[in-house]
Amino acid sequence: MLLVIGTVRMPPENLNEARYAMQEMIEASLEEDGCQAYSYSEDVLEPGLVHVTEIWRDREALDAHFETDHLLEWRANWDRFGIHDRDLHMIEAGEMERL
């Protein structure tokens, strides 16, 4: 299992415009084979900071995600939304246990 965790930033005034594209990205990603979780969340204390959390079955599924039309379209719109300071990390994890 792979975890992708991190943040991206955008001007707070662009969040409303970006929200629809973010929703489309999440919905399309969740339909992909191997995607177990995919979410964006706005930071309550720091406007414009968006937390990214993804869980993938394996590297093959994540690599396939990088080639999807919805990801390429999302990245093509980053300039429009002012997305910057992308800080994402991949973590290889073992078994998941509910707490």
N, C-alpha and C positions, 0 to 999 in steps of 0.2 A: 504494500500500500504506500502511496506517495501523498504527502501533504504539501500543498502550495499555500504559503502564508506570508502576508506582508501588507503593504499599503501603496496607494497611489494618492497623489494630491491634484486638486484642481481648484480654480477660483470658486469660492462659495456661491457666487452669483450664477455659476454655470451648472450647479447641481440639479436644478429643476429640469433644464434642457437635457442633461445627460441621463436622468433617471429612466426615461423610456428606453434608451439604448442599452442601459445597464440591465433593465428587466428583460429585454429581448436576448441579451447575451446570456444571462442566467438560465432562462427557459430553454434556449437552444443547447446550451452546454449540458444541462441535466438530462437531455434526450440522448446524449452521446453514450455509446458503449464504453463502459469502464468509469464513467463519472458517477461517483457516489455522493458527492455534495459539492455545491458551488454557490457562493454567496458574496455579496458586497454589503457592507454596512457603514453608515456615516458615523464618524466619531462625534459623540455628544459634546465633548469639551473643546474640540479643535475643528471648527468649520472648514470644509474643503478637504479634510483627511478621510479617505475611504479605505476601510479594512477589507482585505481580500482573503477568503478562505476557500480552498478547494481540496477535495479528496478524490484521488484517482486509484483505480485498481492496480495499475502498473505503469511503467515508463512507456510502454507501447501505446497505451490509451492516451497518455499525456501528449506524446509526440503526435498522435493522430489529431488531437485537439488543436495543436499549433497550426495545422494545415486546413482547418475548417473555414468555410466562407464567413461564418458569423464572427470568428475571431479576427480574421483579416479585415472585415468591415469595421469591427470595433476599434481595432488599432488605427485604421485609416481615419477615424474620426477623433483621435486623441488631440490633434492640433485644434480642431474646432471647439472641443470642450476645455482646452487648456490643461490637459492632463500632463503632469510632469512628476519628477521625483519618484519614479517607479522603484519600489524596494520590495521585491518578491524573493522568497527563498523556498527551495524544494527540500523536503525532509523525507527520508525513507524511514517508514515506521513498521513496526511489527503488528501483532494482533491488536485489535481495538476491543476494549472492555468498557461496558457501561458502568458509570460510577453512581 
